[in-house]
Amino acid sequence: MNVGIVGATGFGGLELVRLLKNHPRIKKLTLYSSSKKGDSIDRIYPHLNGIEEGKLEDIDPYNIPKQVDFLFSSAPTGVSASLLPPILEQGMKVIDLAGDYRLKESETYKQWYQKEPPDAKWVDRAVYGLSEWNTDQIAHAQMIANPGCYPTAALLGLLPLVNKRLLDVSTIIIDAKSGVSGAGAVPSVSSHFPFANDNLQIYKVNKHQHIPEIEQMLHQYSETNKPITFSTHLVPMTRGIMSTMYAKVKDGVSAMEIEETYTEYAEQHEFIRLSPAHGLPSTKHVMGSNYCDIGWSFDPRTQRITAVSVIDNLMKGAAGQAVHNFNLMNGFPETAGLPASPVFP
């Protein structure tokens, strides 16, 4: 299969290059970039020397379907809205790593992204690509809206309990922390080394664009549509997300029920792992992998659970999940092209 990557010079695009070069079902990669077209990817990123040396092609939505069989789009949010419809209209299957097609309500998208929403036709057809939860829909989709990194970590930790009606959804508080690579390849003041190093920053308090994305999925599996509290922090490391989630359990819920729910969940999904012996995971446990590791602690005194989930934001939070979805869409083994082990130390 010939596969294209739009936005190949961003961190998400680069991670796709790394994974897809080792995918057993991919014959050729074509890389696209608007800002660096005509340049060679290995000149911009020397770590690809001898691995991927092709020139970056211009992004022409009417020509791309003639060049590749499948497209990953890692363009910024806002760009996908206009870029992808002409490609989709030609029948091509697409995985979009941006936020344009994740939210089903156009007014919600306007409010949180401050942009004009994309064509409702393709928003309606897009399948939210949380691999472990929308597996059947993903397998039959033409277009996948790949989830955001923060929502992936939070939802994978919360949905098993929400789906079993074990939590009071109105009490959910999510405290999330991400490495600096989540800010993207283009430097900003907050990600500049002298500011980010030795510093812990909270940002977008009560207005992060991933809030409605998380709520949309929680409400799909919950009996209520209560809002949640979600806070994000930038920590001075390159990769990783840790989501620490707090919620009250419903009356009568026991620690045994929580353990059985998580255990059953992990047994059903290749990339979900539970921390052993009620330990709590750390970001190093999943770095460079497509795993989500989950740990939890129940406090009978407060009737609250503290659940912790960790992912690599560029892998399970972006490119790794996209490749997982690619495998589901094409009937390939779920683990194809994905690293078997995290990088440690």
C-alpha positions, 0 to 999 in steps of 0.5 A, spaced: 500 500 500 502 507 498 501 511 503 501 519 504 502 524 510 500 531 510 504 535 515 510 530 515 515 535 518 511 536 525 512 532 531 506 528 529 508 527 522 515 525 524 512 520 528 508 517 523 514 516 518 518 512 524 512 508 525 510 507 517 517 506 515 516 499 519 509 497 517 509 490 514 503 492 509 506 499 506 510 499 500 511 507 499 511 513 503 509 520 500 510 526 504 507 532 503 508 539 506 506 546 504 512 550 508 517 546 506 515 543 499 521 541 495 526 540 500 528 533 503 526 530 509 532 528 511 536 535 510 531 538 515 531 532 520 538 528 520 536 523 524 532 520 518 538 520 514 538 513 510 531 512 512 527 516 509 530 521 504 524 523 499 523 530 497 517 533 500 511 534 495 506 540 494 499 539 498 494 538 492 488 535 494 486 534 487 492 530 486 493 526 492 488 521 491 492 519 484 499 518 488 497 514 494 492 509 496 491 512 503 492 519 507 494 521 514 493 528 515 497 531 520 496 538 518 494 544 524 487 544 526 483 549 521 487 547 515 483 540 515 477 543 514 478 546 507 484 541 505 480 534 506 473 534 503 476 534 496 480 528 497 474 525 501 470 526 495 474 522 491 473 516 495 480 516 499 480 513 506 483 519 511 485 519 518 485 526 520 490 528 527 487 535 527 481 537 531 476 539 526 472 533 525 472 531 532 466 535 535 459 533 532 456 540 534 458 546 530 456 551 535 461 547 540 466 547 535 466 555 534 466 556 541 472 552 543 476 553 537 474 560 535 474 558 527 469 556 522 466 549 523 468 544 517 463 541 512 457 538 516 457 532 511 464 530 513 463 531 520 457 527 521 461 521 517 467 522 521 468 516 526 471 518 533 478 514 533 478 512 540 481 505 538 478 501 544 471 504 544 469 505 537 472 499 534 467 496 529 465 503 527 473 505 525 473 498 521 468 501 516 469 508 516 472 512 510 474 518 515 477 517 522 478 523 527 484 521 531 482 523 538 486 529 542 492 526 546 489 529 553 482 526 551 485 519 549 489 519 556 483 521 560 477 517 556 481 511 557 482 511 564 475 513 565 470 510 560 470 503 563 468 506 570 463 510 566 460 505 562 459 500 568 455 506 571 460 506 577 461 513 578 458 520 579 460 523 572 458 530 575 464 529 580 469 528 575 476 532 576 481 531 571 488 534 572 493 532 566 500 534 565 504 534 558 511 534 556 513 540 551 512 536 545 505 536 545 506 544 544 508 542 537 514 543 532 514 551 532 517 554 538 513 558 542 514 562 549 511 557 553 515 551 550 522 556 549 527 552 553 529 557 558 522 558 560 520 551 560 526 548 563 525 547 571 518 550 571 511 547 571 505 551 568 498 551 568 494 553 562 488 554 558 484 554 565 477 552 564 477 553 556 482 548 553 479 546 547 479 538 549 474 539 554 468 538 549 471 532 546 472 529 553 465 531 555 462 528 548 465 521 549 463 521 556 456 523 555 455 517 550 457 512 555 453 516 561 446 516 563 447 524 564 450 530 561 454 533 566 460 538 565 467 536 568 473 540 570 479 539 566 486 542 567 492 542 563 499 543 565 506 543 561 512 539 565 519 540 563 520 533 559 519 532 552 514 526 551 508 523 556 502 525 559 499 523 565 492 524 567 490 524 574 482 523 575 478 524 581 471 522 582 466 520 587 463 513 586 456 511 586 453 508 593 455 501 594 460 501 589 466 497 592 473 496 590 472 489 588 467 492 582 473 497 580 478 492 580 474 487 576 472 492 571 479 495 570 481 487 569 476 485 564 478 492 560 485 490 560 484 483 558 480 485 552 485 490 549 492 489 546 494 496 548 491 497 555 495 495 561 494 495 568 499 497 573 501 491 578 499 490 585 495 497 585 501 501 583 501 507 579 504 508 573 509 513 570 510 516 563 517 512 563 513 506 563 510 508 556 515 512 552 515 511 545 510 506 545 502 505 544 500 503 551 496 506 555 498 504 563 492 505 568 493 505 576 488 507 581 486 507 588 480 507 592 479 511 598 473 508 602 473 514 607 471 519 602 468 514 597 473 517 591 477 514 586 483 516 584 485 513 577 491 515 573 493 513 566 499 515 562 501 515 555 506 517 550 503 524 547 506 523 540 504 515 540 498 513 543 496 520 543 497 521 536 501 517 531 501 510 534 493 511 535 493 513 528 496 507 526 492 503 530 486 505 527 489 504 520 490 497 522 483 497 524 480 500 517 484 495 513 483 489 517 491 488 519 493 486 525 492 491 530 499 491 532 502 492 525 507 497 525 507 499 532 513 498 537 512 491 542 516 495 547 516 502 550 523 505 550 526 505 557 530 508 561 
